[in-house]
């Protein structure tokens, strides 16, 4: 029996938070347009959505596994299921490579 496996190649959409307000706001609108937003001060957090943490300005991304924070330099990934989540830059660069336009 074979016990070696390779991860299947998948194509994702991703954008990097760079601290530029115009870029970061555009990313916020991208997420919000797909999954909505939520009040970060609410006691009930949805399974999906985006908000901004009032304490430090980081993005708060609600996922079925809980709220994840995204900071400057992090990548925001939209996976094959349409869910959003943050990924640190170093992990992103070890895991993903650019795809030519039209190859997806």
N, C-alpha and C positions, 0 to 999 in steps of 0.2 A: 504494500500500500504506500502511495506517495504521501509524504508528510511535508513537502515543500510547496508553498503557495506564493503567488505574486498578486499584489493588489491590482485590480482591474483599473485601467485608465478611465478617469471620469473628467468631464469638462465642467467647470464651475464658473460663475461670475464672481468677481472680487474687485473691490476698490480699497485703496489705502487712505486712512486718515492721515493728513500731513500737517495739520495745524492751520492751514489756510482756511479762513472762515467760509469763503465761497465754495471751495471744494468740499469741506466737511458738511456744510449745509445741504449741498447737492446730494451727498451720500445719505444724509438724514431723510431727505425727501424721497430718495429711491426706496429706502426701507419702508418709510411710512406709506408710500403709494402702494406697496405690495402687501404689507401686513398690518398697517395702522400704527397708532401710537397709544400711549397710556400715561396716566398721571403718576409720576414717580412717588408721590406722597400718599397714594391710595393704599389701603390695606389689602386690596385684591389686585393681584398682578395677573394679566392674561397669559396664555401660553405662547403668544406671539405679539410683537409690537416693539416700538422703539420710544425712548425718552432720553432726557438728559438729566444726569445726576446733579441736583442743585448744589451739592457740597463741593464737587471738583470739576464739573463740566464734562465728565466722561459720558460716552454713550452708554445707555442701559438697553440691552437687547433681551427681551423676554423670549425664552425658548421653552419647550415642553419640559426641559430639565432644570429650569429656573432662570433667574436673571444673570446675565453675563455682562461684564463691563468691557468697553473698548476704549483704548487710550491712543494718543498721538503715536503714529508709527504702526499701529495694528492694522490688519487687513479685515475688512468685513466681507464675509463669504456668503453667497446664496447658493445652497447646495441643490442637488438634483430634485429634492422634494419641495423646494421653494422656501426652506427655512433659512434664516439668517443667523450667523454667529460670528464672533470675533476670533481672530487668529493672530498670535504674535508674529512679528516680521521674520524672525529667525526660523521659526517652525514653518511658516508659509513658504519661504524660499527653499527649504529642504524638501518640501512636499510637492510644490507646484512649479510648473514652467509655463511661459507664455505660449499661447496658441495663436496661429495666424487667423486674421479675420476671415470668416466664412468656413473655417474648419470645424466649428462647433455644430 
